[in-house]
């Protein structure tokens, strides 16, 4: 990437007062200590844990099969 672009990005970050934007950038570049798991509702955590257990038991559908079905269903391919 061009050094000028990097400098322009850095300047925008320095000038920004937008906490949401700065937190997103912080997360994007790996400076955030936050774990998204901690912010998920308990219902979402429970659903994810159930899904993981199902996959561990071999009850999942392989990605390529899901993609083929979605392409067939929605793209007519």
Buried (B, 14 or more C-beta within 10 A) or exposed (E): EEEEEEEEEEEEEEEEEEEEEEEEBBEEEEEEEEEEEEEEEEEEEEEEEEEEEEEEEEEEEEEEEEEEEEEEEEEEE
